[in-house]
Amino acid sequence: MQGNWIWRFIMSYFVTSISDKLLATVTKTRIPSQPFNFTLDEPSSAEEVVANYIYNIYENQASSWIKRSAEADWDYQTDLTNETASQISEQVSIDYANFRKKAARKTERDWGCALPEDKLTEYTKIYTEMTEIYSTAKICPYKNKSCNLETEGLELNPDIQELLIKSRDYDELTYLWSAWRNATGRKIRNMYNQFVDLGNDAAKLNDFDSLKELWLRDYEAPNFQKDCEELLRQVKPLYDELHAYTRYKLREKIYPELKPEDPIPEHIFDWRYLNGLLAPFPNASMFDVSEELEKRYKPDLEGVTAMFETANEFFMSMGLTNMSVAFGNKALIVKPEDKEVVVHRSKKINIAWEFSKDDFRVKMCTTINQKDFITIHHELGHIQYFMNYRNLPVTFREGANSGFHEAIGDVLALSVRTPKHMEKIGLLQTEAGGNTGVSKESTINYLMQISLDKIAFLPFAYLIDAYRWKMFDGSIDRSNLTYYWVKMRSEFQGVIPPVIRDEMDFDAGSKYHVPNDYTYIAYFVSHILQFQLYKALCITAKEYPAQPLHECDFYQNQEAGAPLKKLLEAGSSKNWHILLEETIGESKMDASAILEYFAPLHDYLREYRAKINYPIGWSKDAFEAMFSTFVLSNH
């Protein structure tokens, strides 16, 4: 029944005036291919009233509001200090919610419209204030702590991020870590608690016990949380090996004072930027094409556009849709000099935007390097999804679940990253004799590089929402929010803060997705699904099992593009389990593909640890020393 279109319509947009009893009748029908020609005053049956409203009234009105809301949000996010744009964005958000409230009793995403108008206004104002605090936050430099924030302050991206990557000064890193959290999470703790209360009120008005149940509804699985925990359990042996190897290398090369069996202080490393330190074979090829990209593309609008065109051509080579409109005149792909914009490189709608059936845009402050080259493919994956399901009814114009939307671009990025593909597009030069430098050693380097982006991320990808779910359902007492954040980060990731934390802090709020109210579990789902989908497309392209999974490249293969296009065109019109079954022959998330992909690296890490004899795992109670106990209660 969940795969039936009309069922999914009614679950999302069932009109208040139609009784629940009608649901049983309506779910037996399917949406007709053409709109009805009668009006609400002349219905021929009860289910036709619903279908007529959806097709002839709701569709046009909802599409208009989606466009208006996106435009208002775009204008604000691309000019943060424009007070008029801020006010318009806030008012449009309220008006849009009121429209939804009148149009529907229940929605899958826009549940906040169930709130009374005064609470909805309060909810929107808190959200706006939190996002503004985060997006405009600045801190003073380490050596100028009394700076003028307006003229000398450091922004998260690129200023603080670059310092966190490049600095090896333990004290400077500690300052940067603490100052950012003081400027963001600490400021929004009380606001976020109010925000959760209002969100829980809205959830209950939509017949959910709490926001947790409402958020989990998107995944249409009664045991979804347990399924994710099982997937994490399967990947944990590989994560633990990577963690142990990283801690050993940090002690060996930079921080000999680190304790060999404790969690790692989280401020001294970002796995994504440790490839130079962690590459097992420094003298073998690293397959980083940043220098070649810099030679080919200038760091201006023309150069960045050309980099987008290269990524777009990959999609088109598989028989997918041309997306040049998304990085054209209306897009923002180079950071402007004359105004502040939201520049966080999230994998969410703040980078890839859908306005209408013919207006799609990317908002990304692009740098010419390999990381952003890969990110471009990810963001265009969102656009590709938007463009393929654009002719569906509004209700179904979204991913089969949120994780699907995150996975699509990364599926292609796995192919793009391969040395084989980089050679095809001229970014990886062959050596004398036609050798690209691929060897057993360079393969381990390559898998290490990708694991720092994929495997290292998985526990954190689960943690963000696992923590918020506990906030939502009351499992965490409000007086112990920091304690449980520190505890859960230690438990899942094996990291601890560099300085003592207390219950004035709210470190979770220093992560973009928390004040901006984006769910995070989609990234966890994406990182599992993308390897399942990648493996299936590699089989279709006949690239696998003829060669190892990590060497597969389906560039220019339209046979692989065909099932992907079919999946994208379905949007959320089918239960994602059914859609996955139709696409790859599997109906559940499974970790076997990601484990197979990284198997050579896993073997290497086990062998290396046995050779060096460093410890694996971490102390489970070391985090207690990093918490100010005088504010603890009932933990």
KARAGI-V444388 format. One record per residue. RES is the residue in one letter. D_CENTER is the distance of its C-alpha to the mean C-alpha in Angstrom with 1 decimal. Layout:
res = (RES/RES)
d_center = (D_CENTER/D_CENTER)
//
This chain:
res = (M/Q/G/N/W/I/W/R/F/I/M/S/Y/F/V/T/S/I/S/D/K/L/L/A/T/V/T/K/T/R/I/P/S/Q/P/F/N/F/T/L/D/E/P/S/S/A/E/E/V/V/A/N/Y/I/Y/N/I/Y/E/N/Q/A/S/S/W/I/K/R/S/A/E/A/D/W/D/Y/Q/T/D/L/T/N/E/T/A/S/Q/I/S/E/Q/V/S/I/D/Y/A/N/F/R/K/K/A/A/R/K/T/E/R/D/W/G/C/A/L/P/E/D/K/L/T/E/Y/T/K/I/Y/T/E/M/T/E/I/Y/S/T/A/K/I/C/P/Y/K/N/K/S/C/N/L/E/T/E/G/L/E/L/N/P/D/I/Q/E/L/L/I/K/S/R/D/Y/D/E/L/T/Y/L/W/S/A/W/R/N/A/T/G/R/K/I/R/N/M/Y/N/Q/F/V/D/L/G/N/D/A/A/K/L/N/D/F/D/S/L/K/E/L/W/L/R/D/Y/E/A/P/N/F/Q/K/D/C/E/E/L/L/R/Q/V/K/P/L/Y/D/E/L/H/A/Y/T/R/Y/K/L/R/E/K/I/Y/P/E/L/K/P/E/D/P/I/P/E/H/I/F/D/W/R/Y/L/N/G/L/L/A/P/F/P/N/A/S/M/F/D/V/S/E/E/L/E/K/R/Y/K/P/D/L/E/G/V/T/A/M/F/E/T/A/N/E/F/F/M/S/M/G/L/T/N/M/S/V/A/F/G/N/K/A/L/I/V/K/P/E/D/K/E/V/V/V/H/R/S/K/K/I/N/I/A/W/E/F/S/K/D/D/F/R/V/K/M/C/T/T/I/N/Q/K/D/F/I/T/I/H/H/E/L/G/H/I/Q/Y/F/M/N/Y/R/N/L/P/V/T/F/R/E/G/A/N/S/G/F/H/E/A/I/G/D/V/L/A/L/S/V/R/T/P/K/H/M/E/K/I/G/L/L/Q/T/E/A/G/G/N/T/G/V/S/K/E/S/T/I/N/Y/L/M/Q/I/S/L/D/K/I/A/F/L/P/F/A/Y/L/I/D/A/Y/R/W/K/M/F/D/G/S/I/D/R/S/N/L/T/Y/Y/W/V/K/M/R/S/E/F/Q/G/V/I/P/P/V/I/R/D/E/M/D/F/D/A/G/S/K/Y/H/V/P/N/D/Y/T/Y/I/A/Y/F/V/S/H/I/L/Q/F/Q/L/Y/K/A/L/C/I/T/A/K/E/Y/P/A/Q/P/L/H/E/C/D/F/Y/Q/N/Q/E/A/G/A/P/L/K/K/L/L/E/A/G/S/S/K/N/W/H/I/L/L/E/E/T/I/G/E/S/K/M/D/A/S/A/I/L/E/Y/F/A/P/L/H/D/Y/L/R/E/Y/R/A/K/I/N/Y/P/I/G/W/S/K/D/A/F/E/A/M/F/S/T/F/V/L/S/N/H)
d_center = (29.5/25.7/25.6/28.1/27.0/29.3/28.2/24.6/26.0/28.2/25.7/23.6/26.4/29.7/32.2/33.8/37.3/36.9/37.8/35.7/38.6/37.8/34.5/36.4/38.2/35.3/33.1/35.9/35.5/33.1/32.0/34.8/34.1/35.9/35.9/38.8/41.7/42.9/42.1/41.1/44.9/45.9/43.7/45.2/43.1/40.7/37.7/38.6/38.2/34.6/33.9/35.9/34.0/30.7/31.8/34.3/33.1/29.6/28.0/29.6/29.0/25.4/24.6/26.5/24.7/21.2/22.5/24.2/21.3/18.9/21.8/22.5/18.9/18.9/22.3/21.3/18.1/20.2/23.1/22.2/25.9/27.2/28.5/29.4/26.0/24.6/27.3/26.9/23.1/23.9/26.9/25.2/22.5/25.4/27.4/24.6/24.2/28.0/28.1/25.7/27.9/31.0/29.6/28.2/28.7/25.4/22.0/18.9/16.5/18.9/20.7/21.5/24.3/26.4/27.3/30.7/30.7/31.4/28.6/26.2/27.4/26.9/23.4/22.5/24.4/22.7/19.2/20.5/22.2/19.2/17.0/20.0/20.8/17.5/17.4/21.1/21.4/23.6/25.5/28.8/29.3/30.6/34.0/34.3/33.1/35.2/33.8/33.6/29.9/30.2/31.7/30.9/27.6/24.6/21.2/18.0/17.2/19.2/22.1/20.9/18.3/21.2/23.5/21.4/21.2/24.9/26.8/28.5/30.4/29.6/30.9/29.0/25.7/26.6/27.5/24.3/22.2/24.4/24.9/21.3/20.9/24.2/23.2/20.0/19.6/23.3/23.9/21.7/22.6/25.3/23.5/20.5/23.1/24.6/21.4/20.8/24.5/24.2/21.1/23.1/26.1/24.2/23.0/26.6/27.9/25.8/27.4/24.7/25.7/22.7/19.2/18.1/19.9/18.7/14.9/15.9/17.9/15.2/15.4/19.2/20.3/22.7/21.8/18.0/17.7/20.5/19.1/16.0/18.5/20.6/18.0/17.3/21.1/21.5/19.3/20.7/23.9/22.0/19.8/23.0/24.8/22.2/22.4/26.2/26.4/24.3/26.4/29.6/28.8/27.9/31.3/33.1/32.1/31.2/31.5/34.5/34.6/31.6/32.7/32.3/31.3/29.2/25.5/24.3/24.3/20.6/21.7/23.4/20.7/17.2/17.0/15.3/18.5/21.1/21.9/25.3/26.2/25.1/26.1/28.8/31.1/31.2/33.9/32.1/29.8/26.3/25.1/23.5/24.4/23.6/27.3/27.9/25.2/26.9/30.2/29.1/27.0/28.2/25.8/26.7/25.8/27.8/26.4/22.7/23.5/25.2/22.2/20.2/23.2/23.2/19.6/20.7/23.8/21.9/20.6/24.1/25.8/24.4/25.9/22.7/22.7/23.5/20.8/23.0/23.0/19.4/20.4/23.9/25.9/23.6/20.5/19.7/19.0/21.2/21.1/24.2/27.0/28.4/25.7/22.6/19.3/15.7/14.7/11.5/9.4/6.1/4.1/5.7/9.4/10.7/10.8/11.6/14.1/16.4/19.8/22.2/23.3/24.3/22.2/18.8/17.6/15.4/15.2/14.6/17.0/17.6/19.5/21.6/20.4/19.0/15.5/15.2/17.0/14.4/11.6/13.9/14.0/10.3/10.5/13.8/12.5/11.0/14.5/16.3/14.9/16.0/19.3/20.2/19.9/21.4/24.8/23.8/24.6/22.2/21.4/20.0/18.1/14.6/13.0/15.1/12.5/8.9/8.2/10.5/8.9/6.0/9.1/11.7/11.3/10.9/14.0/15.9/14.7/16.3/19.4/19.3/19.2/22.4/25.6/27.2/25.0/25.2/28.9/29.1/27.7/29.8/27.4/28.8/32.5/34.8/37.4/41.1/41.9/38.7/36.6/32.9/33.1/31.3/32.9/32.2/31.4/29.1/27.2/26.6/25.5/23.1/21.6/21.4/19.5/16.8/16.9/16.1/12.6/12.3/14.8/14.8/11.1/11.7/13.8/11.6/8.6/11.4/13.2/11.3/11.9/15.1/16.4/15.7/17.2/20.2/20.5/20.4/23.0/25.2/25.0/24.6/27.4/26.6/29.0/27.1/23.4/23.5/25.5/23.1/20.0/22.1/23.4/20.1/18.7/22.0/22.0/18.7/18.2/21.7/21.3/23.3/23.5/26.2/28.1/29.4/27.1/28.6/27.9/27.8/24.5/21.0/18.8/15.7/16.1/15.8/12.0/10.6/8.7/12.1/14.5/12.3/12.1/8.5/8.2/6.1/8.1/6.2/4.6/8.3/9.7/8.2/9.7/12.9/13.2/12.8/15.8/17.7/17.3/18.1/21.2/22.4/22.2/24.0/26.7/27.1/27.4/30.0/28.2/27.9/29.8/32.2/30.2/27.7/24.2/22.7/25.1/24.2/23.8/24.0/24.4/27.1/27.2/27.4/28.1/24.6/23.3/25.3/23.5/20.1/21.4/22.9/19.6/18.0/21.1/21.0/17.9/18.0/21.8/22.0/20.9/18.1/20.4/23.1/21.0/19.9/23.5/24.7/22.5/22.8/25.4/23.3/22.2/20.2/17.4/19.2/18.8/21.8/20.3/18.0/21.1/23.4/21.4/21.6/25.1/27.1/25.1/25.4/29.2/29.5/28.0/30.3/33.3/32.6/32.4/35.6/37.3/36.4/36.4/33.7/32.3/29.2/27.4/27.7/29.8/28.4/30.3/30.0/27.4/30.3/31.9/29.0/29.5/32.2/34.0/36.2/33.5/32.5/33.5/33.4/30.9)
//
